[in-house]
């Protein structure tokens, strides 16, 4: 998000389940001085979602950068996701920027590799093979 390594960030974390089985860990990072920080600092569920929250504070989506890495899980991830150390995970790091180019949100998602299908599509207007 363009901050120093040990900078203060507002962090929200959740474990997502399907039929009671852990599927992924999602950790969101926000700048603590951002216009929407007050609403994000509580533990309550954001009913309308982040997109609506950002737009309500005048932040229009501009672009996102995303990286996927397949790796072996950490000890904490094996416990939270109820997997063994031999089961790989996919870590997805996505930073979203507003129309002015300012980072608004970084999402780190740790997915159990064997429980996901990653469907990647090219944009219709992108004409590069």
C-alpha positions in Angstrom: 0.0 0.0 0.0 3.0 2.2 -0.3 3.8 2.5 3.4 6.9 1.7 5.5 7.3 -1.9 6.6 6.1 -1.4 10.2 3.6 1.3 9.5 0.3 1.3 11.3 -2.5 -0.2 9.3 -6.1 -1.0 10.0 -6.6 -4.7 9.7 -9.8 -6.8 9.4 -9.5 -10.6 9.2 -12.0 -13.4 8.7 -12.1 -17.1 8.2 -14.4 -18.2 5.4 -16.2 -21.6 5.7 -18.3 -23.7 3.3 -20.5 -26.3 4.9 -18.5 -25.9 8.1 -15.1 -26.5 6.5 -12.5 -23.8 6.4 -11.9 -22.6 2.8 -9.8 -19.5 3.1 -8.4 -16.8 5.3 -9.0 -13.2 4.1 -7.1 -10.3 5.7 -7.8 -6.7 4.6 -5.4 -3.9 5.2 -6.5 -0.2 5.1 -4.7 3.1 5.8 -5.8 4.3 9.3 -6.1 7.9 8.2 -8.3 7.2 5.1 -11.8 8.8 5.0 -13.6 5.4 5.5 -11.3 4.3 8.4 -13.9 5.2 11.1 -16.4 2.7 9.7 -13.8 0.1 9.1 -12.3 0.2 12.6 -15.3 -1.6 14.3 -15.8 -5.3 14.3 -19.2 -5.2 12.7 -19.9 -6.8 9.3 -20.0 -4.4 6.4 -23.4 -5.2 4.9 -23.3 -3.2 1.7 -19.6 -4.1 1.1 -16.4 -2.2 0.5 -17.3 -0.9 -2.9 -20.3 1.0 -1.6 -18.3 2.2 1.5 -15.5 3.6 -0.6 -17.9 5.3 -3.1 -19.8 6.9 -0.2 -16.6 8.5 0.9 -15.8 9.7 -2.7 -13.3 7.0 -3.6 -14.0 5.6 -7.1 -12.3 2.4 -8.2 -9.4 3.0 -10.6 -7.5 -0.3 -11.0 -6.1 -3.3 -9.1 -2.8 -5.2 -9.0 -2.9 -8.9 -8.1 -0.3 -11.5 -7.4 -0.9 -15.3 -6.9 1.7 -17.5 -5.2 1.4 -21.2 -4.6 3.3 -22.3 -1.5 3.3 -24.6 1.5 1.2 -23.3 4.5 2.5 -21.8 7.7 1.8 -23.5 11.0 -0.9 -21.0 11.8 -2.5 -21.6 8.3 -2.6 -25.4 8.8 -4.4 -24.9 12.1 -6.9 -22.3 10.8 -7.6 -24.1 7.5 -7.6 -27.6 9.1 -5.0 -28.9 6.6 -1.7 -30.8 6.8 1.7 -29.2 6.2 1.8 -31.2 2.9 -1.3 -29.4 1.4 -0.3 -26.4 -0.6 -2.1 -23.0 -0.4 -2.4 -20.2 -2.8 -1.8 -16.7 -1.5 -3.5 -13.9 -3.4 -2.4 -10.4 -2.7 -4.6 -7.7 -4.3 -4.2 -4.0 -3.9 -7.0 -1.7 -5.2 -6.4 1.9 -6.1 -8.8 4.7 -6.5 -9.2 6.7 -9.7 -6.5 9.1 -8.5 -4.0 6.3 -8.1 -4.1 6.2 -4.3 -4.2 2.7 -2.6 -7.4 2.1 -0.8 -7.3 -1.6 0.2 -5.0 -4.5 0.1 -6.5 -8.0 0.5 -4.4 -11.0 1.3 -6.3 -14.3 0.8 -4.9 -17.6 1.8 -6.8 -20.4 -0.1 -6.5 -24.1 0.3 -5.2 -25.0 -3.2 -7.1 -28.3 -3.5 -10.5 -26.6 -2.6 -10.3 -23.8 -5.2 -10.6 -23.3 -9.0 -9.1 -20.1 -10.2 -11.0 -19.0 -13.3 -8.9 -16.2 -15.0 -10.4 -14.4 -17.9 -9.2 -11.8 -20.3 -11.1 -8.5 -20.6 -13.3 -8.3 -23.7 -11.6 -5.1 -24.9 -8.1 -6.5 -24.4 -6.9 -7.6 -27.8 -3.5 -9.1 -26.9 -2.9 -12.8 -27.2 
